[in-house]
Every structure is written in structure tokens, then in C-alpha cells.
């Protein structure tokens, strides 16, 4: 797109109790939009008073697409990072199809916290019965998915667990905030609150999100098995 340039003279008066009146004459130019950013730069040059100095300021923002520079759809939504892939998850968890409910781990602090994702699809084996005319992910499976992320956090020998088994010891204050349906990406966050190494009991806080909205939360007690 051809550059849009505006040049005119700006006259202004600056008066303070201790300074004489000054008259500034400046040349102003506005750059074309910066690609992929929708920004223009405002340049103000005052050679007679600033020894040729040029002041450059961010002037305005144009909405994407207004100049034919719309960001491609494949570049708008970055993919989740991969900290642990499905093969590494299978090395930690004993679960297998159809009950392995964590597809990827995107954040991992062994013995402290983890964030996993579950891609919910219409091909999940629970949807034909829950419900045939309105598929909704069962809340108990959201709890199970969170518990599996908790297992990834805790099934480490160095933090009092093992790579063999873990079991529910209790669930408290569980709330379901919103239905989860096919096409959703369930983001599962589990954080260790307290660990009793003597008994192998871990208290954890779990929260599940879809699109940044909280859909499920609860407190978990997990018992490590050997």
C-alpha cells in the first residue's frame, strides 16, 4: 500500500513563568501500517529548533484486515506446548484405553503441579450413552481426568510415590460449573497442597477449564500404592 504522508506546519506556544514564549514549526509524517501489527508511526521533525532531531511515536492502531493484512486462520491460535507426550504419559500412568483421559501434559513440576489437556471428541466411547441426543462429558470422568493429572504429579519415587498405583482416598467440595461437549479442549490443572509421606496420602486441588472458563473444581485425596 502506498505510503500516506501528511506534511503541515504545527504552531504552538509554550508559556511558563520562567521560560520565554517559544514557537515550534514541525514537519509531520504518518507511515503506512506496519505489516501484521496494524500500527502507524508518527514522525515529527523540527530541524530549526532541535538540530535535525526526529521524534517518532506510536500513533494509531488499525484493526486487522482493514488494509488487506488479515492474519491467516492457521496462525491465530497457537498450539499447546508439549512437555510430556502420550508415550511419556503412558510410562507414568497405568491407565490404558478406554480410560486414559490425558492426551498431553503442557506444564509439569514433579511433586508440585501439572497441567494436562484432554481433547474431547464425539468418538469418545461414553458419548453414545451420555447422552444420545445431547452429548455431554460425564462429570465423574472430568474428576477422573483431573485425578490422572494428579497421578502424573505424584507417581514419582522421589516425592513419596511410585510408578505402580494410586487410588482415590477422598473427594471434597466438587462443583461442576458448565457442560463439556465434543470439540472442547479440557485443560486440567492439579496442584499439591499437602503430602503425608508416612502414609502416602496427598491432598491436591484440581481445576478444569474450557476456553479459559472454569468448568469443574474440587479437592482430592490420593493414596499412593506400592
Secondary structure as GFF3:
##gff-version 3
##sequence-region A 1 226
A	DSSP	beta_strand	13	14	.	.	.	ID=ss1
A	DSSP	beta_strand	22	23	.	.	.	ID=ss2
A	DSSP	beta_strand	27	30	.	.	.	ID=ss3
A	DSSP	beta_strand	39	45	.	.	.	ID=ss4
A	DSSP	alpha_helix	47	50	.	.	.	ID=ss5
A	DSSP	beta_strand	54	61	.	.	.	ID=ss6
A	DSSP	alpha_helix	73	76	.	.	.	ID=ss7
A	DSSP	alpha_helix	86	92	.	.	.	ID=ss8
A	DSSP	beta_strand	104	109	.	.	.	ID=ss9
A	DSSP	beta_strand	113	119	.	.	.	ID=ss10
A	DSSP	three_ten_helix	127	129	.	.	.	ID=ss11
A	DSSP	alpha_helix	139	154	.	.	.	ID=ss12
A	DSSP	three_ten_helix	157	159	.	.	.	ID=ss13
A	DSSP	beta_strand	165	176	.	.	.	ID=ss14
A	DSSP	beta_strand	185	196	.	.	.	ID=ss15
A	DSSP	beta_strand	201	210	.	.	.	ID=ss16
A	DSSP	beta_strand	213	225	.	.	.	ID=ss17
###
